[in-house]
Amino acid sequence: MAVDELDTRILRLLLEQPRTSVREYARSLGIARGTLQARLDRLERDGVITGTGPSLSPAALGHPVLAFVHIEVTQGHLDEVGDALAAVPEIVEAFSIAGGGDLLARVVSRDNAHLEDVIQSLISVPGVVRTRTEVALRERVPHRLLPLVESIGRSIGRTPTG
């Protein structure tokens, strides 16, 4: 999906000021509220904007340990194992991957003993061959998309228009 300069300005505002009203966004951008709403609707429909809920901290919710678990799966069982992972509340996201392993899960836990319990439950899932766990020590770059949006905006500004 191609975004234009106005789209990147809208996305920047959404990322920098997520709790601002549509009316205030429109005023800041110098565009009509209807124009902004139409752009937001299109960005949502096209899958650029995927959510509007709050970002939550697993640590503040009592789960300060973060680990990345590589999961090797028996051939032909990827979907079943993926479905089983979705039933584990401590798995906050999981991806099919190429490379070492078949799945990569981001797991949060109360402490190391709880993490071990979660991993043991994963090992018991039919189709899981083995796991390899890496515990995160400290977040160095928090999840962010603003630098990407800014980069896209800069590249749009350099693109010659017909």
Disulfide bonds with the S-S distance in Angstrom:
none
